[in-house]
Amino acid sequence: MIDIIRVRMKIQGRVQGVFFRANARREARRLGLTGFVRNEQDGSVDIEVQGEESSVQTFLAWAGHGSGAARVDDLTHEAIPPVSDEVEFSIL
């Protein structure tokens, strides 16, 4: 049986206006993950990602540095209950 997990993360740094959300969606879809990414009013990015544990861990490693012009200063994360009816990873 495959363990499905869900993780909520908050990423701070230069993560808005640098295509962080689009790159997060691309990486999540590449890994077969579902969830969402959204900008927050405080300049951070909020992500919930769900899938096989190894893929979620790979995504967490990616999110720790982002890509391109992004600069991640801090990443916090916590496990939360999986969502049963989610089918894709979206930008909100």
C-alpha positions as CSV (number, residue, x, y, z in Angstrom):
1,M,0.0,0.0,0.0
2,I,1.2,3.5,-0.9
3,D,1.2,6.1,1.9
4,I,-0.4,9.4,0.8
5,I,0.6,12.4,2.8
6,R,-0.3,16.1,2.7
7,V,2.0,18.9,3.8
8,R,1.3,22.6,4.3
9,M,4.2,24.9,3.9
10,K,4.9,28.6,4.2
11,I,7.8,30.0,2.2
12,Q,9.3,33.4,2.9
13,G,11.8,35.4,1.0
14,R,11.7,36.8,-2.6
15,V,9.0,34.4,-3.7
16,Q,6.4,36.7,-5.2
17,G,6.8,38.3,-8.7
18,V,9.5,35.7,-9.7
19,F,7.3,32.9,-11.1
20,F,7.6,30.9,-7.9
21,R,4.0,29.7,-8.1
22,A,4.2,28.7,-11.8
23,N,7.4,26.8,-11.1
24,A,5.9,25.2,-8.0
25,R,3.0,24.0,-10.1
26,R,5.3,22.6,-12.8
27,E,7.4,20.7,-10.2
28,A,4.3,19.4,-8.4
29,R,2.8,18.1,-11.6
30,R,6.1,16.6,-12.7
31,L,6.1,14.6,-9.4
32,G,2.4,13.6,-9.7
33,L,1.3,15.7,-6.7
34,T,-2.0,17.5,-6.0
35,G,-2.7,20.6,-4.0
36,F,-2.3,24.3,-4.5
37,V,0.0,27.3,-4.2
38,R,-1.0,30.9,-3.4
39,N,0.5,34.3,-2.6
40,E,-0.2,35.7,0.9
41,Q,-0.7,39.3,1.8
42,D,2.5,39.3,3.9
43,G,4.7,38.5,0.8
44,S,5.0,34.8,1.6
45,V,3.8,31.9,-0.5
46,D,1.5,29.2,1.0
47,I,1.5,25.7,-0.5
48,E,-0.4,22.5,0.3
49,V,0.9,19.5,-1.5
50,Q,-0.3,15.9,-1.4
51,G,0.9,12.6,-2.8
52,E,3.3,9.7,-2.3
53,E,5.7,10.5,0.6
54,S,8.8,10.3,-1.4
55,S,7.4,12.7,-4.0
56,V,6.3,15.1,-1.3
57,Q,9.8,15.0,0.2
58,T,11.3,15.7,-3.2
59,F,9.0,18.7,-3.6
60,L,9.9,20.0,-0.1
61,A,13.6,19.9,-1.1
62,W,12.8,21.8,-4.3
63,A,10.7,24.4,-2.3
64,G,13.7,25.0,0.0
65,H,15.5,26.8,-2.8
66,G,12.8,27.5,-5.5
67,S,14.1,28.2,-8.9
68,G,15.2,31.1,-11.1
69,A,15.1,34.5,-9.5
70,A,13.5,33.2,-6.2
71,R,15.3,33.5,-2.9
72,V,13.9,31.3,-0.1
73,D,14.8,32.8,3.4
74,D,12.6,30.5,5.5
75,L,10.4,27.4,4.9
76,T,8.2,26.0,7.6
77,H,6.0,22.9,7.1
78,E,3.6,20.7,8.9
79,A,1.7,17.5,8.1
80,I,-2.0,17.8,7.7
81,P,-4.8,15.3,6.8
82,P,-5.0,14.3,3.1
83,V,-7.9,15.5,1.0
84,S,-9.8,12.8,-0.8
85,D,-11.4,14.6,-3.8
86,E,-8.4,16.6,-5.1
87,V,-7.3,15.8,-8.7
88,E,-4.6,18.4,-9.6
89,F,-2.2,21.0,-8.4
90,S,-3.5,24.6,-8.9
91,I,-2.4,28.2,-8.6
92,L,-5.0,30.0,-6.5
